[in-house]
Amino acid sequence: MKRGVRVGRHRSQSLREDKIMRRIEALEKYIEIKELINLISGMASSGLPLIVEGKRDIESLRELGISGNFIAASSRPPWEIAERAFLLGREALVLTDLDEKGEEIAKEISRHIEELGGNPHREIREKVLRFKKDFTRIEDMSQFVRKLEERMNII
């Protein structure tokens, strides 16, 4: 019988350790996404245009405290979006969705911006792509952050 108790205690300790590890992983992910949000916010507040696919993306980014000059790419050709962004400051941040369609839009717009002599800040998009397992649509980014905060009892 004592053996059964010992196994039960071990299993209980293992479950606690698993829970602690999940919280640590969530905290690390939270810190990483908050640093990324702060980076994007700083770039946006300095006047850098943020290119997104649509209104819901803008709403999600605003919920995260990011404000600035948003350009919705959903209804215009990529070259037109690139020209508009270039005219606003030669640089832009392309934050289209992380799915196949969003990737294609990002590549096209970025290519046009570069052809004009501008910088689409591909390195920032690469940082956003690290969260592809957590969300694929920019409009879901704020919900992802909220869930992390709830999991860690931050809010």
PLY file of the C-alpha trace (Angstrom):
ply
format ascii 1.0
element vertex 155
property float x
property float y
property float z
element edge 154
property int vertex1
property int vertex2
end_header
0.00 0.00 0.00
2.75 2.42 0.80
4.01 1.91 -2.69
0.70 3.12 -4.16
0.85 6.24 -2.01
4.39 6.94 -3.11
3.43 6.60 -6.79
0.46 8.91 -6.20
2.70 11.52 -4.60
5.18 11.23 -7.44
2.42 11.65 -10.01
1.08 14.66 -8.10
4.54 16.22 -7.99
4.98 15.56 -11.72
1.64 17.24 -12.47
2.67 20.28 -10.43
5.99 20.43 -12.24
4.20 20.22 -15.59
1.90 23.05 -14.56
4.86 25.17 -13.46
6.65 24.49 -16.75
3.55 25.49 -18.76
3.34 28.74 -16.79
7.03 29.45 -17.39
6.59 28.79 -21.12
3.54 31.07 -21.18
5.47 33.77 -19.34
8.38 33.53 -21.79
5.98 33.73 -24.71
4.21 36.68 -23.09
7.47 38.56 -22.60
8.46 37.88 -26.21
5.14 39.07 -27.65
5.07 42.17 -25.42
8.58 43.11 -26.55
7.46 42.68 -30.16
4.35 44.80 -29.54
6.50 47.52 -27.96
8.84 47.42 -30.95
5.97 47.70 -33.43
4.34 50.43 -31.35
7.55 52.44 -31.26
8.00 52.14 -35.01
4.38 53.13 -35.62
4.54 56.11 -33.28
7.59 57.38 -35.17
5.41 57.60 -38.30
6.15 54.27 -39.95
3.07 53.09 -41.88
1.67 49.71 -40.82
0.26 47.67 -43.68
-2.43 45.19 -42.65
-5.10 43.29 -44.54
-8.21 44.89 -43.09
-10.16 46.74 -40.41
-10.18 43.90 -37.88
-6.39 43.80 -37.98
-6.31 47.52 -37.22
-8.75 47.04 -34.33
-6.65 44.22 -32.87
-3.44 46.24 -33.05
-5.16 49.23 -31.45
-6.38 46.97 -28.62
-2.72 46.17 -28.05
-1.90 49.86 -27.74
-0.46 50.26 -31.22
-1.55 53.42 -32.96
-0.30 55.06 -36.08
-0.77 55.29 -39.78
-2.50 52.08 -40.86
-2.92 51.09 -44.48
-5.48 48.37 -45.23
-4.32 46.28 -48.16
-7.50 44.27 -48.70
-8.98 46.17 -51.62
-6.00 47.55 -53.53
-3.26 46.02 -55.66
0.12 45.48 -53.93
1.95 48.06 -56.06
-0.55 50.75 -55.04
-0.17 49.91 -51.34
3.62 49.99 -51.72
3.54 53.38 -53.44
1.30 54.85 -50.77
3.54 53.55 -47.98
6.67 54.74 -49.79
5.24 58.23 -50.20
4.55 58.34 -46.47
8.17 57.77 -45.57
10.13 55.31 -47.72
9.66 52.61 -45.10
6.74 50.49 -43.92
5.98 47.53 -41.73
4.02 44.79 -43.48
1.79 42.99 -40.95
-0.45 40.90 -43.15
-1.78 37.58 -41.87
0.59 34.68 -41.35
-1.30 32.28 -43.60
-0.43 31.51 -47.22
-2.51 34.37 -48.62
-1.06 36.86 -46.15
2.46 35.69 -46.93
1.87 36.20 -50.64
0.49 39.71 -50.06
3.45 40.55 -47.79
5.98 39.33 -50.36
4.39 41.32 -53.18
4.07 44.55 -51.20
7.58 44.19 -49.76
9.02 43.56 -53.22
7.34 46.70 -54.59
8.55 48.79 -51.63
12.10 47.57 -52.20
11.87 48.26 -55.94
11.00 51.84 -55.03
14.10 52.01 -52.83
12.28 51.63 -49.52
12.51 49.29 -46.56
9.58 46.95 -45.71
11.25 45.84 -42.44
11.12 42.13 -43.22
12.99 41.39 -39.97
9.99 42.49 -37.90
7.66 40.28 -39.90
10.04 37.37 -39.21
9.62 38.02 -35.48
5.83 37.98 -35.86
6.07 34.70 -37.80
7.53 33.02 -34.70
3.98 33.10 -33.30
2.43 31.32 -36.30
1.54 28.31 -34.10
-0.36 30.63 -31.75
-2.27 32.74 -34.27
-2.30 33.10 -38.05
-4.45 36.19 -38.38
-3.27 39.56 -37.10
-6.82 40.20 -35.91
-6.32 37.33 -33.42
-3.11 38.76 -31.97
-4.86 40.74 -29.21
-6.96 37.72 -28.24
-3.80 35.62 -27.97
-2.21 38.19 -25.64
-5.38 38.33 -23.52
-5.39 34.54 -23.18
-1.77 34.58 -22.03
-2.60 37.29 -19.50
-5.58 35.31 -18.23
-3.49 32.14 -17.95
-0.96 33.99 -15.83
-3.55 36.03 -13.89
-2.07 39.30 -15.15
-5.38 41.01 -15.86
0 1
1 2
2 3
3 4
4 5
5 6
6 7
7 8
8 9
9 10
10 11
11 12
12 13
13 14
14 15
15 16
16 17
17 18
18 19
19 20
20 21
21 22
22 23
23 24
24 25
25 26
26 27
27 28
28 29
29 30
30 31
31 32
32 33
33 34
34 35
35 36
36 37
37 38
38 39
39 40
40 41
41 42
42 43
43 44
44 45
45 46
46 47
47 48
48 49
49 50
50 51
51 52
52 53
53 54
54 55
55 56
56 57
57 58
58 59
59 60
60 61
61 62
62 63
63 64
64 65
65 66
66 67
67 68
68 69
69 70
70 71
71 72
72 73
73 74
74 75
75 76
76 77
77 78
78 79
79 80
80 81
81 82
82 83
83 84
84 85
85 86
86 87
87 88
88 89
89 90
90 91
91 92
92 93
93 94
94 95
95 96
96 97
97 98
98 99
99 100
100 101
101 102
102 103
103 104
104 105
105 106
106 107
107 108
108 109
109 110
110 111
111 112
112 113
113 114
114 115
115 116
116 117
117 118
118 119
119 120
120 121
121 122
122 123
123 124
124 125
125 126
126 127
127 128
128 129
129 130
130 131
131 132
132 133
133 134
134 135
135 136
136 137
137 138
138 139
139 140
140 141
141 142
142 143
143 144
144 145
145 146
146 147
147 148
148 149
149 150
150 151
151 152
152 153
153 154
